[in-house]
Amino acid sequence: MDIETYNRREKMLQLREELLAVEEDRIAGRNGFTIDELDIYLDEMIEEVYHA
């Protein structure tokens, strides 16, 4: 696996971990991001992963 592929994979795994944490918070009734804020955040993360 080349370094670019490795870095992309690591960023995707980090994003997955963050999404799981957000989902756990939502299930537990904790307030977090609005849908619009989450949409913007995810767009930024996806952009970062594919243009790193």
Phi, psi and omega in degrees: 000129180281167186295324179296315178296318178299312181298318179297316179298317180297319179294321178293321177295321178297316178299318179299316178299317180294320178295320177297320178297319178296317180295319177298318177297318180297315180297324180282356177085012178278142178282146180218237182269153170284167178300318180296318178296318179295319178300315179296315180300313180295320176301318179295318180294317179296317177301318180296319182294318185272352179235025180277000000 
